[in-house]
Amino acid sequence: MSDRETEAQTPEEIQADIERTRADLASTVGQLGDRLEERKQQAKTSATYAAAAVGGLVAVVVLVKIIKKVRS
């Protein structure tokens, strides 16, 4: 917006412009928050799968050791 446009605006128009800008910013911040929440959930899901895989691997190793000990 140029200086001339600002000078030509009434206080009510300026206030309305400020309120629109605030609403736009609030929407943008909300969208960013939503995207962050999605990424946090994806990371949590990935961590859960990784933990399950490690747990499964540990169980297999322990089972193999038990079987070897029983056979010897």
C-alpha positions as CSV (number, residue, x, y, z in Angstrom):
1,M,0.0,0.0,0.0
2,S,1.4,3.4,-1.0
3,D,1.5,6.5,1.3
4,R,-1.2,8.1,-0.8
5,E,-3.5,5.1,-0.3
6,T,-2.9,5.3,3.5
7,E,-3.6,9.0,3.6
8,A,-6.8,8.5,1.7
9,Q,-8.1,5.9,4.1
10,T,-10.4,6.7,6.9
11,P,-9.6,5.5,10.4
12,E,-12.3,2.9,10.1
13,E,-10.8,1.6,6.8
14,I,-7.4,1.4,8.5
15,Q,-8.9,-0.5,11.4
16,A,-10.6,-2.9,9.0
17,D,-7.3,-3.4,7.2
18,I,-5.6,-4.1,10.5
19,E,-8.3,-6.6,11.5
20,R,-8.0,-8.4,8.1
21,T,-4.3,-8.6,8.5
22,R,-4.6,-10.0,12.0
23,A,-7.1,-12.6,10.7
24,D,-4.8,-13.6,7.9
25,L,-1.8,-13.9,10.3
26,A,-3.9,-16.0,12.7
27,S,-5.0,-18.3,9.9
28,T,-1.3,-18.7,8.8
29,V,-0.2,-19.4,12.3
30,G,-3.0,-22.0,12.7
31,Q,-2.0,-23.7,9.5
32,L,1.6,-23.8,10.6
33,G,0.6,-25.3,13.9
34,D,-1.5,-28.0,12.1
35,R,1.4,-28.9,9.9
36,L,3.7,-29.1,12.9
37,E,1.3,-31.3,14.7
38,E,1.1,-33.6,11.7
39,R,4.8,-33.9,11.6
40,K,5.0,-34.6,15.3
41,Q,2.5,-37.4,14.9
42,Q,4.4,-38.8,12.0
43,A,7.6,-38.8,14.0
44,K,5.9,-40.4,16.9
45,T,4.5,-43.1,14.7
46,S,8.0,-43.7,13.2
47,A,9.5,-43.9,16.6
48,T,6.8,-46.4,17.7
49,Y,7.6,-48.7,14.7
50,A,11.3,-48.4,15.3
51,A,10.9,-49.4,19.0
52,A,8.7,-52.3,18.0
53,A,11.3,-53.5,15.5
54,V,14.1,-53.2,18.0
55,G,11.9,-55.1,20.6
56,G,11.2,-57.8,18.0
57,L,14.9,-58.1,17.2
58,V,15.8,-58.4,20.9
59,A,13.2,-61.1,21.4
60,V,14.6,-63.1,18.5
61,V,18.2,-62.8,19.8
62,V,17.0,-64.0,23.3
63,L,15.0,-66.8,21.8
64,V,18.0,-68.0,19.7
65,K,20.3,-67.9,22.8
66,I,17.7,-69.9,24.8
67,I,17.4,-72.5,22.1
68,K,21.2,-72.8,21.8
69,K,21.5,-73.3,25.6
70,V,18.8,-75.9,25.7
71,R,20.3,-77.9,22.9
72,S,23.8,-77.9,24.4
